[in-house]
Amino acid sequence: MYGLRNLEELYLTGSLCPDVSKNIVLESLREMKCLKTLSLKSNLTKIPQSIVDVSSHLQRLYFHNDGSKLVMLNNLKKMTNLIELELVRCDLERIPHAIFSLTNLQELDLKENNLRSIEEIISFQHLRKLICLKLWYNGIMYIPEHIKKLGSLERLYFSHNKIEILPSHLFLCNKLRYLDLSNNDIRFIPPEIGVLQSLLYFSVTCNKIESLPDELFFCKKAQNAKARQELTVHTLAKDFLLSSTDILGPQMQPL
């Protein structure tokens, strides 16, 4: 590892020594002054100092922690050049505040954690470059009103949560092109969805929705959801299929 000083991307998988100060692999990162992408699939409890030491040029950091709790995340504040950050299966119960200091961040993935409340998202309004937010596979109960502050968002993933109500202020994020709300407990789609004129992908499969609002047809660019071709809405009696050709008119055909 010490001879790879010009390495730009590094992907590490496997258990690492709990005492990161004694881990030769992680310590060797200090010499990698050109490293831009680092992926760690392991079971660390904190971000090693050796990663912080290369943070001035690190652009992409991926932590997949196999369910082990990742704590002491304040060091993230120093990684100001990050444009992509994944903290997957890190047993997070809240969105780490240190993330709100990453003003160059464009994509954030917090998949498979233990998030239930996300009131902290109001601070995402300071991340002007954030275009993709993935909060899927958590236990989120509701979408806070502050979501409307995230005007730069283009892709939003809320699938596999416990959301029951779709707040109308969600649709004030009018740059959204991709919106995944599948596998929740949603019963109703607000008519304000028609505001999303840039919408290309909208998924509400595996919810409790019985009908679609006419305003959905105002989203002229909407093309697909399930299987990249169709939007399937599950009802109590039957399933309806809305194809990309139907999106321009109010006709739906039952399967």
Backbone hydrogen bonds, N-H to C=O, Kabsch-Sander energy under -0.5 kcal/mol:
donor,donor_aa,acceptor,acceptor_aa,energy
4,L,1,M,-1.8
7,L,4,L,-1.5
10,L,37,T,-2.2
12,L,39,S,-3.2
14,G,41,K,-2.7
20,V,18,P,-1.3
22,K,19,D,-2.1
23,N,20,V,-1.2
24,I,22,K,-0.8
27,E,23,N,-2.5
28,S,24,I,-1.8
29,L,26,L,-1.3
30,R,27,E,-1.4
31,E,28,S,-1.4
32,M,29,L,-1.8
33,K,31,E,-1.6
34,C,5,R,-0.8
35,L,32,M,-1.1
36,K,8,E,-2.9
37,T,8,E,-2.3
38,L,60,R,-2.6
39,S,10,L,-2.6
40,L,62,Y,-3.3
41,K,12,L,-2.8
42,S,40,L,-0.7
42,S,64,H,-1.5
47,I,72,M,-0.6
51,I,48,P,-1.0
52,V,48,P,-1.4
53,D,49,Q,-2.1
54,V,50,S,-0.5
54,V,51,I,-0.9
55,S,52,V,-1.4
57,H,54,V,-1.4
58,L,54,V,-0.8
59,Q,36,K,-2.5
60,R,36,K,-2.6
61,L,84,E,-2.1
62,Y,38,L,-2.7
63,F,61,L,-0.5
63,F,86,E,-3.2
64,H,40,L,-2.8
64,H,62,Y,-0.6
65,N,63,F,-0.6
65,N,88,V,-2.5
67,G,89,R,-2.2
68,S,65,N,-2.2
70,L,90,C,-2.3
71,V,45,T,-3.2
71,V,69,K,-0.6
76,L,73,L,-2.1
77,K,74,N,-1.7
78,K,75,N,-1.5
79,M,76,L,-2.0
80,T,78,K,-1.3
81,N,55,S,-0.5
82,L,79,M,-1.7
83,I,59,Q,-3.3
84,E,59,Q,-1.9
85,L,107,E,-2.1
86,E,61,L,-2.4
87,L,109,D,-2.8
88,V,63,F,-3.0
89,R,111,K,-2.0
99,I,96,P,-1.4
100,F,97,H,-1.4
101,S,98,A,-1.6
102,L,99,I,-2.0
103,T,101,S,-1.7
105,L,102,L,-1.9
106,Q,83,I,-2.5
107,E,83,I,-2.1
108,L,132,C,-2.2
109,D,85,L,-2.4
110,L,134,K,-3.0
112,E,136,W,-1.2
114,N,92,L,-2.5
116,R,93,E,-0.7
121,I,118,I,-2.1
122,I,119,E,-1.3
123,S,120,E,-2.3
124,F,121,I,-1.8
125,Q,122,I,-1.3
126,H,123,S,-1.5
127,L,124,F,-2.0
128,R,126,H,-1.3
130,L,127,L,-1.7
131,I,106,Q,-2.4
132,C,106,Q,-2.1
133,L,155,R,-2.3
134,K,108,L,-2.7
135,L,133,L,-0.6
135,L,157,Y,-2.6
137,Y,159,S,-2.2
138,N,160,H,-1.0
139,G,115,L,-2.5
141,M,116,R,-1.7
142,Y,116,R,-0.5
147,I,144,P,-1.8
148,K,145,E,-1.9
149,K,146,H,-2.4
150,L,147,I,-1.8
151,G,149,K,-1.7
153,L,150,L,-1.4
154,E,131,I,-2.8
155,R,131,I,-2.6
156,L,178,Y,-2.5
157,Y,133,L,-2.4
158,F,156,L,-0.6
158,F,180,D,-3.0
160,H,182,S,-1.9
161,N,183,N,-0.9
162,K,140,I,-2.3
164,E,141,M,-0.9
170,L,167,P,-1.6
171,F,168,S,-1.4
172,L,169,H,-1.4
173,C,170,L,-1.5
174,N,172,L,-2.0
176,L,173,C,-1.7
177,R,154,E,-3.4
178,Y,154,E,-2.2
179,L,201,Y,-2.5
180,D,156,L,-2.3
181,L,179,L,-0.6
181,L,203,S,-2.9
183,N,205,T,-2.6
184,N,206,C,-0.7
185,D,163,I,-2.7
187,R,164,E,-1.0
193,I,190,P,-1.7
194,G,191,P,-1.9
195,V,192,E,-2.1
196,L,193,I,-1.8
197,Q,195,V,-2.3
199,L,196,L,-1.3
200,L,177,R,-2.9
201,Y,177,R,-2.2
202,F,224,N,-1.5
203,S,179,L,-2.2
208,K,186,I,-2.9
210,E,187,R,-0.8
216,L,213,P,-1.8
217,F,214,D,-1.9
218,F,215,E,-1.9
219,C,216,L,-1.5
220,K,218,F,-2.0
222,A,219,C,-1.8
223,Q,200,L,-2.0
224,N,200,L,-1.5
225,A,226,K,-0.5
225,A,230,E,-0.6
226,K,230,E,-1.6
228,R,225,A,-1.9
229,Q,226,K,-1.7
230,E,226,K,-2.4
231,L,242,L,-2.6
232,T,230,E,-0.6
233,V,231,L,-0.5
233,V,240,F,-1.9
234,H,232,T,-0.6
235,T,238,K,-1.1
240,F,233,V,-1.9
241,L,253,Q,-1.2
242,L,231,L,-2.6
243,S,241,L,-0.6
244,S,229,Q,-0.9
247,I,243,S,-0.9
248,L,245,T,-0.7
249,G,246,D,-2.2
253,Q,241,L,-0.8
255,L,239,D,-1.7
